[in-house]
Amino acid sequence: MKKDTVDQLNDFLMTPPSDRGWRGKPQVVCADGFTLSIQASRHHYCSPRQDVGPWTSVEVGFPSAAEPLLFEFVEYETDNTDWTQSVYPYTPIEAVAAVVDLHGGADWEALKDSIRNPS
């Protein structure tokens, strides 16, 4: 049975690094080239705010293009908000999954491999 994107996101975020030091997860690259940072740990704006998921909300940051599905979650909005230089705290994981799916999905296995075996 194929895992849905929410399950894939949680699996990706729970992938332990190859060393014992703390590391953020690599940028997620979608099939159409859209990128974004998706993080969850005790150091990030997520729920639950711990190192082990599953998570119901995650921290998103620095998408490669303005993504309207994320706008309502931006940390600080001004008349001059640069959506690509913003953080989106406590973004529901279902909304993040919808963004990834909208952009063609991600190669979750390759992302997990890059965490386990950084170059």
C-alpha positions in Angstrom: 0.0 0.0 0.0 1.3 3.4 -0.9 1.9 5.8 2.0 0.2 9.2 1.8 2.2 12.4 1.8 1.6 13.1 5.5 3.0 9.7 6.5 6.0 10.2 4.1 6.7 13.6 5.7 6.6 12.2 9.2 9.0 9.3 8.1 11.3 11.9 6.5 11.3 14.1 9.6 12.0 11.1 11.9 15.0 9.8 9.9 18.0 9.9 12.2 21.2 11.5 11.0 24.3 9.3 10.5 26.2 11.0 13.3 25.2 11.9 16.8 25.2 15.7 16.3 22.0 17.7 15.7 21.3 18.5 12.1 18.4 20.1 10.3 16.8 18.1 7.6 17.8 18.8 4.0 15.7 21.1 1.8 12.8 19.2 0.2 12.9 19.3 -3.6 9.6 18.7 -5.4 9.3 17.1 -8.8 8.7 20.5 -10.5 11.8 22.0 -8.8 10.0 23.9 -6.0 12.0 23.7 -2.8 11.2 24.4 0.9 12.6 23.6 4.3 10.5 21.4 6.5 11.7 20.9 10.0 10.3 19.4 13.2 12.1 18.9 16.6 12.4 20.4 20.0 14.3 23.2 18.3 11.5 24.1 15.8 8.0 25.6 15.7 6.1 22.3 15.5 3.6 20.3 17.4 4.4 18.3 19.4 7.6 20.2 20.0 9.8 17.2 20.5 12.4 15.2 18.5 10.1 12.2 17.8 6.9 12.4 15.9 4.5 12.0 14.4 3.9 15.7 14.2 0.6 17.5 13.5 2.3 20.8 12.6 5.8 21.6 11.3 8.1 24.5 10.7 8.3 25.5 7.0 10.8 28.0 5.7 12.2 29.7 2.7 10.2 28.3 -0.2 11.8 28.8 -3.6 8.6 30.7 -4.8 5.6 32.3 -3.2 3.1 29.6 -2.4 -0.4 30.8 -1.6 -1.3 27.7 0.4 1.3 28.8 3.0 0.5 32.5 3.2 -1.9 32.2 6.2 0.9 30.5 8.3 3.6 33.1 7.8 5.3 34.3 11.0 5.4 38.0 10.1 3.4 39.6 7.3 3.9 43.1 6.1 3.1 45.1 3.0 6.5 44.0 1.7 6.6 40.4 2.8 9.1 38.3 0.8 7.3 35.0 0.9 10.6 33.2 -0.1 12.5 34.6 2.9 9.9 33.8 5.5 9.3 31.2 8.2 5.9 29.5 8.5 5.7 28.2 12.1 3.2 25.6 13.3 2.0 24.9 9.7 -0.5 21.9 9.8 1.3 18.9 8.3 -1.7 18.4 6.0 -1.2 21.8 4.4 2.5 21.0 3.9 1.5 17.7 2.3 -0.9 19.6 0.0 1.9 21.9 -1.1 4.3 19.0 -1.8 1.6 17.2 -3.8 0.7 20.4 -5.7 4.3 20.5 -6.8 4.5 16.9 -8.0 5.6 15.2 -4.8 9.1 14.5 -3.5 11.5 11.6 -3.7 11.3 10.8 0.0 13.7 7.8 -0.2 16.4 9.9 -1.7 15.9 12.6 0.9 16.1 10.0 3.7 19.3 8.6 2.1 20.8 12.1 2.1 20.2 12.3 5.9 21.7 8.9 6.6 24.6 9.3 4.3 25.5 13.0 3.9 28.2 13.8 1.4 
